[in-house]
Amino acid sequence: MGKLIYSMIASLDGYVNDDQGNFDWAMPDEEVHAFANELERPVGTYLYGRRMYETMLFWEGPEAVTDQPPVVRDFAAIWRAADKVVYSRTLQKVSSAQTRLERDFDPDVIREMKASSDSDLTIGGAGLAGQALAAGLVDEVQAIVAPAIVGGGTRALPDGVRMDLDLLEEHRFVGAMVFLRYRVT
């Protein structure tokens, strides 16, 4: 049985992008990128909302590996090897390999995916993750917290959801980012 993991890079004040949609303040350095690669390596399926999928689609193209450092090429290979499910009512088609499009988020389908999976699943995109958190589907929350306060944007966590967490792991990086991994209790 696979776990469903909500994984994000967020500002200290809890945003995944700022009020202009930018997330340049969250770009990982080589140390953080290598650490994130190890977190992603065992993931078998990525669940994305449309906007997150469109952001991550970069990793499908040749620019993700051409003249890039090894840590970046490694992530591209990890991403390409995983299955992807995109939840969108507006996207007409997907343009990456191993990807399917779903029109509706169905918690029962996600439960079945978890139960039948030999590997973990991650959910990306704050809106979609918020639905999964509200439905009680998320088993772990992993946050890389950037040393930035951006004052507004897309909240990493939804309003109106209450849950207790157990801290499983923490790691501080040289560049001042901090990794926190929690189990949902």
C-alpha positions as CSV (number, residue, x, y, z in Angstrom):
1,M,0.0,0.0,0.0
2,G,1.3,3.4,-1.0
3,K,1.2,6.6,1.1
4,L,-0.1,9.8,-0.2
5,I,2.4,12.6,0.4
6,Y,1.8,16.3,0.1
7,S,5.2,17.7,-0.8
8,M,5.8,21.4,-1.2
9,I,8.4,24.2,-1.1
10,A,6.8,27.1,0.9
11,S,7.7,30.5,2.3
12,L,8.0,30.9,6.0
13,D,4.6,32.6,6.0
14,G,3.0,29.6,4.2
15,Y,2.8,30.4,0.5
16,V,3.9,28.3,-2.5
17,N,4.1,31.4,-4.7
18,D,3.8,35.1,-4.2
19,D,0.9,37.4,-5.1
20,Q,2.4,37.8,-8.6
21,G,2.6,34.0,-9.1
22,N,6.4,34.0,-8.7
23,F,8.3,31.4,-6.8
24,D,11.9,32.4,-7.7
25,W,12.5,32.9,-3.9
26,A,12.0,29.1,-3.6
27,M,14.5,27.9,-6.1
28,P,16.5,25.1,-4.5
29,D,20.3,25.1,-4.6
30,E,22.2,21.9,-5.4
31,E,22.1,20.6,-1.9
32,V,18.3,21.0,-1.6
33,H,17.7,19.7,-5.1
34,A,19.7,16.5,-4.4
35,F,17.8,16.0,-1.1
36,A,14.5,16.5,-2.9
37,N,15.6,14.0,-5.6
38,E,16.0,11.4,-2.9
39,L,12.5,12.1,-1.6
40,E,11.1,11.8,-5.0
41,R,13.0,8.7,-6.2
42,P,10.6,6.2,-4.6
43,V,7.4,7.9,-5.8
44,G,5.5,5.9,-8.4
45,T,2.7,8.4,-9.2
46,Y,2.4,12.2,-9.1
47,L,-1.1,13.7,-8.7
48,Y,-1.3,17.2,-10.0
49,G,-3.8,20.0,-10.5
50,R,-3.6,21.7,-13.9
51,R,-1.4,24.7,-12.9
52,M,1.1,22.4,-11.1
53,Y,1.2,20.0,-14.0
54,E,1.8,22.9,-16.4
55,T,4.7,24.1,-14.2
56,M,6.2,20.5,-13.9
57,L,5.8,19.9,-17.7
58,F,9.2,21.6,-18.0
59,W,10.8,18.3,-16.9
60,E,9.5,16.5,-20.0
61,G,11.3,18.7,-22.5
62,P,14.9,18.7,-23.6
63,E,15.7,21.9,-21.8
64,A,15.4,20.0,-18.5
65,V,18.6,18.0,-19.4
66,T,20.5,20.0,-22.0
67,D,23.6,21.6,-20.4
68,Q,22.1,21.1,-16.9
69,P,24.0,20.0,-13.8
70,P,23.8,16.3,-12.9
71,V,21.3,16.9,-10.0
72,V,18.9,18.6,-12.5
73,R,19.2,15.8,-15.0
74,D,18.7,13.3,-12.2
75,F,15.4,14.9,-11.3
76,A,14.2,15.0,-14.9
77,A,14.8,11.2,-15.1
78,I,12.9,10.6,-11.8
79,W,10.0,12.7,-13.0
80,R,9.8,11.2,-16.4
81,A,9.8,7.6,-14.9
82,A,6.8,8.2,-12.7
83,D,3.2,8.0,-13.7
84,K,1.2,11.2,-13.6
85,V,-2.5,11.9,-13.1
86,V,-3.7,15.5,-13.9
87,Y,-7.0,16.7,-12.4
88,S,-8.5,19.4,-14.6
89,R,-11.8,20.3,-16.1
90,T,-10.2,22.8,-18.5
91,L,-7.1,21.1,-19.8
92,Q,-7.9,19.6,-23.2
93,K,-5.1,17.0,-23.3
94,V,-1.9,16.1,-21.5
95,S,1.5,16.3,-23.3
96,S,3.8,14.2,-21.2
97,A,4.4,10.4,-21.3
98,Q,2.9,8.2,-18.7
99,T,0.2,10.8,-18.0
100,R,-3.6,10.5,-17.8
101,L,-6.2,13.2,-17.5
102,E,-9.0,13.0,-14.9
103,R,-11.9,15.5,-14.9
104,D,-13.0,15.1,-11.3
105,F,-11.2,14.5,-8.0
106,D,-12.8,11.4,-6.5
107,P,-11.5,10.5,-3.0
108,D,-12.6,6.9,-3.4
109,V,-10.5,6.6,-6.6
110,I,-7.5,8.0,-4.7
111,R,-8.1,5.5,-1.8
112,E,-8.1,2.7,-4.3
113,M,-4.9,4.0,-6.0
114,K,-3.2,4.1,-2.6
115,A,-4.4,0.6,-1.7
116,S,-3.3,-1.0,-4.9
117,S,0.1,0.9,-5.2
118,D,3.4,-0.7,-4.4
119,S,5.0,2.8,-4.2
120,D,4.1,6.1,-2.7
121,L,2.1,8.8,-4.5
122,T,2.6,12.5,-4.1
123,I,0.0,15.3,-4.6
124,G,1.1,18.6,-6.0
125,G,-0.7,21.9,-6.3
126,A,-2.1,23.6,-3.3
127,G,-5.7,23.5,-4.5
128,L,-5.7,19.8,-5.2
129,A,-3.7,19.0,-2.1
130,G,-6.2,21.0,-0.1
131,Q,-9.0,18.8,-1.4
132,A,-7.0,15.7,-0.5
133,L,-6.2,17.0,3.0
134,A,-9.9,17.9,3.6
135,A,-10.9,14.4,2.5
136,G,-8.5,12.8,4.9
137,L,-6.4,11.1,2.2
138,V,-2.9,12.6,3.0
139,D,-0.6,10.4,5.0
140,E,2.4,12.7,5.2
141,V,3.1,16.3,4.7
142,Q,6.6,17.3,3.6
143,A,7.6,20.9,3.5
144,I,10.8,22.6,2.5
145,V,10.5,26.0,4.0
146,A,12.3,28.8,2.3
147,P,13.8,31.7,4.2
148,A,11.4,34.2,2.8
149,I,8.2,36.0,3.8
150,V,6.3,36.9,0.7
151,G,3.2,38.4,2.2
152,G,0.6,36.8,0.0
153,G,-0.1,34.5,-2.9
154,T,-1.2,30.9,-3.0
155,R,-1.5,29.4,0.4
156,A,0.3,26.1,0.9
157,L,-2.4,24.7,3.2
158,P,-6.1,25.2,3.0
159,D,-8.3,27.1,5.5
160,G,-10.8,25.1,7.4
161,V,-8.8,21.9,7.7
162,R,-7.7,20.7,11.2
163,M,-5.4,17.8,11.7
164,D,-2.8,16.6,14.1
165,L,0.7,15.8,12.9
166,D,3.7,13.9,14.3
167,L,7.2,15.2,13.4
168,L,9.1,12.4,11.7
169,E,12.1,14.3,10.4
170,E,13.8,17.7,10.1
171,H,16.8,18.8,8.3
172,R,18.5,22.2,8.0
173,F,20.3,23.1,4.8
174,V,23.4,25.3,4.5
175,G,21.5,27.8,2.4
176,A,19.0,28.3,5.3
177,M,16.1,26.2,3.9
178,V,14.6,23.7,6.3
179,F,12.9,20.3,5.6
180,L,10.1,19.1,7.8
181,R,8.3,15.8,7.4
182,Y,5.1,15.0,9.3
183,R,2.9,12.0,9.6
184,V,-0.8,12.8,9.7
185,T,-2.2,11.2,12.9
